[in-house]
Amino acid sequence: MSNSDDQKQVMSQISLKIPRDLIDRYDKYARSKSNPRSHYMREALVEYIERREKEKER
């Protein structure tokens, strides 16, 4: 799948309760990289799920 296909994916919105200090750290990181925090949240979620799936395969 190409990047243009990724951009055409249907997105859903969710709501999470996250400690304020973690959000502050996350926002600071995202600003330093010039990307929206949602970009890094999606990236982190994908990495987490892939790691858990690999653990499950063992």
N, C-alpha and C positions, 0 to 999 in steps of 0.2 A: 504494500500500500504506500503510495507516495504522500508527500506533505500536503499536496493539494487535496487529496482524498481525506486526509486527517482533518483538514479545515472544514470539510463539508459534513463531517459527522454531526449528528444531532446531539446537542448537549442538554443535560438535565441539571437542575439546580437542587442542591441540598443545603441543609442548615446544620451547623455543628456548634456545640458549646465548647470553647477552648479557653484555657486560662489566659488572662490578659497578658501576663509576662511572656508567654509563648507567642502570642500574636504580635507583641511588640518586637520580639526577636525576629520573627518571621518576616514582618514588614520591613524591618531594617535590612535584612538579607535581600529580599526581593528588590528593594529600592537600589541597593548597591549593584545589582545585576541588570537593572532597567527592564525588568519584566514584571507583569502583574503577579500577585501572590497566587492567584488561581493556577497559573502555569506551573508553579513549583508544587502546589498541593496535588495537582493531577500527576505530576512526575513522581512525587513521593508515594502516592497511592499505588501507582503502577509498579514501582520497585518493591513495595511492601507485599503486594499480592503475588508478584512473581516469586519472591523469596519464600513466602508461605507455601505456594504451590509446589516448589521444589522440595521443601522440607516434608511435605505430605507424601511425595513420591518415594521417599526413602523407606 
